[in-house]
Amino acid sequence: MKSNNIQHLYRRIGFGILPIELEKLSKKSKKDVVNSLFKSSKKTTKLEVDTSEIKDLFSGSMMMSGSKLDTETRRKIQKISREKQIELNVAWIDRLTNSQEILREKMTLFWANHFVCEDNSINYIQQFNNTLRKHALGNFKDFVNAVSKEAAMTKYLNTKQNKKQKPNENFARELMELFTLGVGHYTEEDIKESAKAFTGYSHNLQGEFVFRNRQHDDSEKTFFAKTGNFSGEDIIDIILEQKQCANYICGKLYRYFVNDVIDETHVNAMANVFYKDYNIENLMRFMLTSDWFYDDKNIGSKIKSPIEFLVGLKTMVPTEFSNPKQLLYIQKLLGQTLLDPPNVAGWKGGKNWIDSNTIVLRLKLPSLILNGAYISKVKDGYEDAQMEEKKELFKKKFGKRFKTKVNWTYFNTQFKNVEIDEFQNHLLACEINESAKAYLQSLEKVSKQEYCIQLMSLPEYQMC
């Protein structure tokens, strides 16, 4: 398989590939490379932080009171839960950077912005995150049913308040609008009728699904021209019978993994594969082995999300933050904080990742994180005093925020056999424009480390 195609593949299903691994894979066929990705992602490794302290507080308080948490215990649990969510966020970043199950982890990241959900309970949101991970490459029907019964989701979209005496339509609406069909492919009557089918969905305090039969509306419902005493599972079955569901999901996967600009021919081909059995692994295998996935127009065509930018940097140059909150701070500055989506529609992505503030930050972050905000100076005759002044102001504003430990030894081992003039082939997904070339030529290439930072500080590094 061609090296540039392997790099493209790994930038899309992961966060980049290092030279030593690239050399090994370049001797294999495309089929073997793709097969190895699925093989390594066959199992599911849960992402968990220790929540035993919360469980101990919870069980102790319940034993004392009999049924309800006292105010002080509730506050303690909420405080610990907030701290644990930060821990889970950092653990997720580390998992994305170091996992062997990279395809499953990238798919989990995708689904987290599809089945959007948030909760203030670390137990519920951690459980939800692992449900995404478990079903990321599985059967879509099972996936949707599992998500509909998650404690975090029943809270987030008010399914718990959905009772036959007073139906709540939030989940039923988002199920079709955001999770399965897209806007305009259902009626308001479909929403009302399907909401009745999901009445009675709830959970216990441990986050386990509970069906409350007394709250369920067991009357006949008419949904997509079908009539019956439908359950929530029945509604999902009927939705998946619509070819539009396959089209919608394939369109989102295409925009995320291939190109922001839809190619209807390719999406239709994907939908034909997906509609047969809604097997996500089969669909992804079809996409990743298709010649069009590796077309020149798709390589380097997408703007990295903040998480792709951050994890990609850490993949090339292993970096540890002395304070976990620094990672959250960067995510907030860049506009994407894991476990904290902006709304039920999630992050828009694409060009929305970049504005006048975030592009400046993105260009400065590599030097800030990896080298104390320092980029080697330009050669004699190219000195730009104004540029140096801007660097100093930026360092003064953000320098104290980030204290990192950078593993340059690992980096140097990985890039040992790469000539410095070949670095851009490993770090950049698209061609460098003329002004960027002139800028690079004006810089002193002191070392491979310095040149790595210089390349990461280009606008072209924002693309994947």
C-alpha positions in Angstrom: 0.0 0.0 0.0 1.3 3.5 -0.9 2.7 5.4 2.1 0.6 8.5 1.4 -2.5 6.4 1.4 -1.6 4.8 4.7 -1.0 8.2 6.2 -4.4 9.4 4.9 -6.1 6.3 6.4 -4.5 6.7 9.8 -5.2 10.4 9.9 -8.9 9.7 9.4 -9.4 6.5 11.5 -6.8 7.7 14.1 -4.6 10.7 14.7 -1.6 10.1 12.4 1.1 7.4 12.1 4.7 7.4 13.0 7.5 6.6 10.5 8.5 3.2 11.9 4.9 1.9 11.8 4.4 3.5 8.4 7.4 1.6 7.0 6.1 -1.7 8.3 2.7 -1.2 6.8 3.9 0.0 3.4 5.0 -3.5 2.7 1.4 -4.8 3.1 -1.6 -4.6 0.7 -4.5 -2.3 1.4 -6.8 -5.2 2.3 -4.3 -6.4 4.9 -3.7 -3.0 6.4 -7.5 -2.4 6.7 -8.1 -5.9 8.1 -5.4 -5.3 10.8 -7.3 -2.2 11.9 -10.5 -4.1 12.4 -8.7 -7.0 14.1 -7.0 -4.8 16.6 -10.3 -3.1 17.4 -12.3 -6.3 17.7 -12.3 -6.2 21.5 -13.7 -3.4 23.7 -11.7 -2.0 26.6 -13.8 0.0 28.9 -12.7 3.5 29.9 -13.2 3.9 33.6 -12.1 6.1 36.5 -12.4 5.1 40.1 -15.8 6.1 41.5 -15.8 3.9 44.6 -15.7 7.0 46.9 -19.0 8.1 45.4 -20.5 4.7 45.8 -19.4 4.5 49.4 -20.9 7.9 50.2 -24.1 6.9 48.5 -24.6 3.6 50.1 -23.6 4.9 53.6 -26.1 7.8 53.4 -28.9 5.5 52.1 -28.3 3.1 55.0 -28.6 6.0 57.5 -31.6 7.7 56.0 -33.4 4.7 54.5 -34.3 6.3 51.1 -33.0 9.8 50.4 -29.6 11.5 50.3 -29.0 14.2 52.8 -28.0 17.7 51.5 -24.4 17.5 52.7 -23.8 14.0 51.1 -25.4 15.2 47.9 -23.0 18.1 47.7 -20.0 15.9 48.4 -21.0 13.5 45.7 -21.6 16.4 43.2 -18.1 17.8 44.0 -16.4 14.5 43.6 -18.3 13.8 40.4 -17.1 17.1 38.9 -13.5 16.2 39.7 -14.0 12.7 38.3 -15.4 14.1 35.0 -12.1 16.0 34.6 -10.3 12.7 35.3 -12.4 10.9 32.7 -11.8 13.7 30.2 -8.0 13.3 30.6 -8.2 9.5 30.6 -10.1 9.7 27.3 -7.5 11.9 25.7 -4.8 9.5 26.9 -6.8 6.6 25.5 -7.1 8.3 22.1 -3.4 8.9 22.1 -2.2 5.4 23.1 -4.9 2.9 22.3 -4.2 -0.2 20.2 -8.0 -0.2 19.4 -7.6 3.0 17.5 -10.4 2.5 15.0 -12.9 1.7 17.8 -11.7 4.7 19.7 -12.1 7.1 16.7 -15.5 5.6 16.1 -16.4 6.3 19.7 -15.4 9.9 19.3 -17.6 10.1 16.2 -20.6 8.6 17.9 -20.2 10.9 20.9 -21.0 13.8 18.6 -23.9 11.8 17.0 -25.7 10.4 20.0 -25.0 13.6 21.9 -25.5 13.4 25.7 -24.1 15.0 28.9 -24.8 14.4 32.6 -23.4 15.7 35.9 -23.2 12.1 37.3 -19.8 10.5 36.6 -21.3 7.1 36.9 -24.0 7.7 34.3 -21.8 9.5 31.8 -19.0 7.0 32.1 -21.5 4.2 31.5 -22.9 6.0 28.5 -19.4 6.6 27.1 -18.6 2.9 27.3 -21.9 2.0 25.7 -20.8 4.1 22.7 -17.5 2.3 22.8 -19.1 -1.2 23.0 -21.5 -0.6 20.0 -19.2 1.6 17.9 -18.5 -1.1 15.3 -21.6 -3.2 16.0 -25.2 -3.4 14.8 -26.9 0.0 14.5 -30.3 -1.3 15.6 -28.8 -2.6 18.9 -26.9 0.6 19.2 -29.9 2.9 19.0 -31.9 0.6 21.4 -29.0 0.7 23.9 -28.7 4.5 23.8 -32.4 4.9 24.3 -32.2 3.0 27.6 -29.1 4.7 29.0 -29.6 6.5 32.3 -27.7 9.6 31.0 -29.9 9.8 27.9 -33.2 9.3 29.7 -32.2 12.2 31.9 -30.8 14.4 29.1 -33.7 14.1 26.8 -36.4 13.8 29.5 -37.5 10.3 28.8 -37.9 9.9 32.6 -40.7 12.6 32.4 -42.4 10.8 29.5 -45.5 9.3 31.0 -48.8 8.3 29.5 -50.7 11.0 31.4 -48.3 13.7 30.1 -46.0 12.6 27.2 -42.7 14.3 26.7 -41.6 14.4 23.1 -37.9 15.5 23.5 -36.4 12.0 22.9 -38.8 11.0 20.2 -38.0 14.2 18.3 -34.2 14.0 18.6 -34.3 10.3 17.8 -35.6 11.1 14.3 -34.1 14.5 13.8 -30.6 13.9 15.0 -30.0 10.2 15.6 -31.6 8.4 12.6 -33.4 10.3 9.8 -32.6 14.0 9.7 -34.8 17.0 9.5 -37.9 16.8 7.2 -38.3 13.0 7.1 -41.1 12.7 9.6 -44.2 14.5 10.7 -45.2 16.2 14.0 -47.8 13.4 14.3 -45.0 10.8 14.0 -43.2 12.5 17.0 -46.4 12.6 19.1 -47.2 8.9 18.4 -43.7 7.6 18.9 -43.3 9.5 22.2 -46.2 7.4 23.5 -44.2 4.3 22.7 -41.3 5.4 24.8 -43.4 6.2 27.9 -42.2 4.2 31.0 -38.5 4.4 30.1 -36.5 5.1 33.3 -33.6 3.9 35.4 -32.7 3.2 39.0 -30.1 5.0 41.0 -27.4 2.6 39.9 -28.1 3.7 36.3 -29.7 0.4 35.2 -32.6 0.6 32.8 -36.1 0.2 34.3 -39.3 -0.1 32.4 -42.2 1.4 34.5 -45.2 -0.4 33.2 -47.7 1.8 35.0 -46.4 4.9 33.2 -46.4 3.3 29.7 -49.1 4.2 27.2 -50.3 0.8 25.8 -52.8 2.3 23.5 -52.5 1.9 19.7 -50.2 4.3 17.9 -50.0 5.2 14.3 -46.4 5.8 13.1 -45.2 6.0 9.5 -48.6 4.7 8.3 -48.4 1.7 10.6 -50.8 1.1 13.5 -50.3 -1.1 16.6 -49.5 -1.2 20.3 -45.9 -0.2 19.6 -43.1 -0.2 22.1 -39.9 1.9 21.9 -38.2 -1.1 20.2 -41.0 -1.3 17.6 -40.6 2.4 16.8 -36.8 1.9 16.2 -37.5 -1.1 14.0 -39.9 1.0 11.8 -37.4 3.9 11.6 -34.7 1.5 10.4 -37.0 0.2 7.7 -36.7 3.6 6.0 -33.8 3.8 3.6 -33.4 7.4 4.6 -32.0 6.2 7.9 -29.1 4.4 6.1 -28.6 7.5 3.8 -28.5 9.9 6.8 -26.0 7.9 8.8 -23.8 7.3 5.8 -23.8 11.0 5.0 -22.6 11.8 8.5 -19.9 9.2 8.3 -18.8 10.4 4.9 -18.5 14.0 6.1 -16.5 12.9 9.2 -14.2 10.4 7.6 -14.0 11.4 3.9 -14.9 14.9 3.0 -17.1 17.8 4.1 -18.5 18.0 0.6 -20.8 15.1 -0.1 -20.4 12.8 -3.1 -23.9 11.4 -3.6 -22.7 8.5 -5.7 -20.3 7.3 -2.9 -22.8 7.9 -0.1 -25.5 6.0 -2.0 -23.1 3.1 -2.4 -22.4 3.2 1.3 -26.1 3.3 2.1 -26.8 0.2 -0.1 -24.2 -1.7 2.0 -25.5 -0.4 5.3 -29.2 -0.9 4.6 -28.8 -4.6 4.2 -28.2 -5.3 7.9 -27.1 -2.1 9.6 -23.7 -3.6 10.4 -21.4 -0.7 11.2 -18.2 -2.8 10.7 -19.2 -3.9 7.3 -20.0 -0.3 6.3 -16.7 1.0 7.5 -14.8 -1.8 5.9 -16.5 -1.0 2.6 -15.6 2.7 2.9 -12.0 2.2 3.9 -11.3 -0.3 1.1 -13.0 1.8 -1.6 -10.6 3.5 -4.1 -12.5 6.7 -3.8 -11.6 7.0 -0.1 -8.0 7.7 -1.2 -8.8 10.2 -4.0 -6.5 13.2 -4.0 -9.5 15.5 -3.4 -10.1 13.8 -0.1 -6.5 13.9 1.2 -5.8 16.9 3.4 -9.2 18.2 2.8 -10.6 18.4 6.3 -9.9 20.8 9.1 -8.8 18.9 12.3 -11.2 19.1 15.2 -9.6 20.5 18.4 -9.3 16.9 19.7 -7.8 15.7 16.5 -5.3 18.6 16.6 -4.4 18.0 20.3 -4.2 14.2 20.1 -2.4 14.3 16.8 0.3 16.5 18.4 0.6 14.2 21.4 0.8 11.2 19.0 3.8 12.6 17.2 5.5 14.0 20.3 4.4 12.3 23.6 3.5 15.1 26.0 2.3 15.0 29.6 0.6 18.0 31.3 1.6 18.6 34.9 -1.9 19.7 35.7 -4.9 17.8 34.1 -6.9 21.0 34.1 -4.5 22.4 31.5 -5.9 19.9 29.0 -9.4 21.1 29.7 -8.3 24.7 29.4 -6.8 24.0 25.9 -10.0 22.2 24.8 -12.2 25.1 26.0 -9.9 27.7 24.2 -10.1 25.6 21.0 -13.9 25.1 21.2 -14.3 21.4 21.9 -14.3 19.9 25.4 -14.9 16.2 25.7 -18.0 15.3 27.8 -19.3 18.8 27.5 -21.1 19.2 24.1 -22.5 22.7 23.3 -26.1 21.4 22.7 -28.0 18.2 21.6 -26.9 18.8 18.0 -23.2 18.6 19.1 -20.3 20.4 17.4 -20.9 21.5 13.8 -17.3 20.8 12.7 -15.8 21.7 9.4 -15.0 25.4 9.0 -16.7 26.1 12.3 -13.6 24.9 14.1 -11.7 27.9 12.9 -12.2 31.6 13.7 -9.8 34.5 14.1 -9.1 33.6 17.7 -8.7 29.8 17.4 -6.5 30.0 14.4 -4.0 32.2 16.2 -4.0 29.8 19.2 -3.6 26.7 17.0 -0.6 28.2 15.3 1.1 29.1 18.6 0.2 26.0 20.6 2.8 23.6 19.3 5.6 25.9 20.3 3.9 26.7 23.6 3.3 23.1 24.6 6.5 21.5 23.1 9.1 24.3 23.5 8.1 27.0 26.0 6.6 29.1 23.2 10.0 29.3 21.4 10.4 28.8 17.7 13.9 29.1 16.3 14.6 32.5 14.9 14.7 33.4 11.2 18.0 33.7 9.4 19.9 36.9 9.2 18.1 39.4 7.1 14.6 38.0 7.8 14.1 39.2 11.3 10.6 40.5 12.0 10.6 42.6 15.2 6.8 42.8 15.2 6.5 39.0 14.9 8.9 38.5 17.9 6.9 41.0 19.9 3.7 39.1 19.2 5.4 35.8 20.3 6.4 37.5 23.6 2.9 38.8 24.2 1.4 35.3 23.5 3.9 33.7 25.9 3.1 36.2 28.6 -0.6 35.5 28.2 -0.5 31.7 28.0 3.0 30.6 29.1 2.2 30.1 32.7 -0.9 28.1 31.8 1.0 25.1 30.4 3.7 23.1 32.1 4.6 20.0 30.1 7.0 17.1 30.0 7.9 16.3 26.4 9.3 13.0 25.4 11.7 14.1 22.7 13.7 10.8 23.1 10.7 8.8 21.8 10.3 11.3 19.0 13.9 11.1 17.9 13.8 7.3 17.9 10.7 7.3 15.7 12.1 9.9 13.3 15.7 8.5 13.4 15.7 7.5 9.7 13.8 10.5 8.4 15.8 13.2 6.8 14.8 16.7 8.0 13.7 17.7 4.4 11.2 14.7 4.5 9.5 15.8 7.7 6.7 17.6 5.9 5.6 14.4 4.3 5.0 12.9 7.8 3.5 15.9 9.5 1.5 17.7 6.8 -1.5 16.2 4.9 -1.6 18.9 2.2 0.8 20.8 0.0 2.5 23.9 1.4 1.6 27.2 -0.2 4.3 29.5 -1.5 4.3 31.9 1.4 4.7 29.0 3.9 7.6 27.7 1.8 9.3 31.1 2.0 8.7 31.2 5.7 10.2 27.7 6.2 13.2 28.7 4.1 13.8 31.8 6.3 14.0 29.7 9.5 17.1 28.2 11.0 16.6 24.4 10.9 18.6 23.8 14.1 17.3 20.3 14.7 14.6 17.8 13.9 12.8 18.9 17.0 12.8 22.5 16.0 11.7 21.7 12.5 8.8 19.6 13.8 7.6 22.6 15.8 7.9 24.9 12.8 5.8 22.6 10.6 3.2 22.2 13.3 3.0 25.9 13.5 1.8 26.3 9.9 -1.8 26.7 8.7 -1.3 23.5 6.7 -0.9 21.5 9.9 -4.6 22.3 10.7 -5.6 20.0 7.8 -6.0 16.2 7.8 
